Amino acid sequence: MKIIDLLTQKSLSLSFEVFPPKTQTSFESVKTATEEIAKLRPAFMSVTYGAGGGTSRYTLDIAQNIKQHYGVPALEHLTCVSSTKETVRQKIREIQAAGICNVMALRGDVPAELQNADRSVWDYRYAVELVYELKQADADFCIGGACYPEIHPESSNQTEDIKHLKEKVDAGCDFLTTQMFFDNNLLYNFLYKIREAGITVPVIPGIMPITNANQVVRAIQLSGSFVPQRFKSLVDKFGSDPAAMKQAGIAYATDQIIDLYANGITNVHVYSMNKPDVAAKIQSNLSDILGK
């Protein structure tokens, strides 16, 4: 099933993100974790992609397993930065051959060793170029794109950010998924601005349950997310107690999701970090709301 079809339904739903193993030796443990999350019967599951090889070879294996053996629609991530056209086109052919129809088109992180390289000679520099490539492929993909409720770390301002986002949507993105955020008002403000700019595709909010204090620093480094005082107080109070921090982090994420549902959002995507217990607890907290 295409994710855009799920998003047009009026019923509330929850989806989860997982990541593939970094090495072959950890493949089975990661596969088991993703299967446990698939057993929760989420609306769909996204599988992240490792740039420059590495974990990227396992992305399709995990996505195909989720879809074939658990009947959960899979959203395969695909990145393009510093890749050749032939490499990307081969990946697209493999995704199509595996029967995956949902693709998340991402630029990806520039490898550290290429930070100072001449990017003008690269086949792909931006996600919009990958969207064009997917649209030109002999396949009927449902294409997702990423967006930032605050601002992309490399954008000079939000106006510029939204302009580039519209270019990506106009190129063929069917829906957007947000980077993590910890203040729902940031999302509501962002949605108003992009609708004013003519971006009308569905937007799926992405929520990251912070279950240990160390994740806070990492989350801010990755996304530049604003951390409200309410959340800082939570970490200050419970951060030194792993069990309490985990419970508090799940409660905070659950509260965010309930507020999103109450304000018209029908699907929320949880960055579950291959943690079946966290995914299960959040879904359990929402059981009556979701009808599960």
Secondary structure, 3 states (H helix, E strand, C coil): CCHHHHHCCCCCEEEEEECCCCCHHHHHHHHHHHHHHHCCCCCCEEECCCCCCCCHHHHHHHHHHHHHHHCCCEEEEEECCCCCHHHHHHHHHHHHHCCCCEEEEECCCCCHHHCCCCHHHCCCCCHHHHHHHHHHCCCCCEEEEEECCCCCCCCCCHHHHHHHHHHHHHHCCCEEEECCCCCHHHHHHHHHHHHHCCCCCCEECEECCCCCHHHHHHHHHHHCCCCCHHHHHHHHHHCCCHHHHHHHHHHHHHHHHHHHHHCCCCEEEEECCCCHHHHHHHHHHCHHHHCC
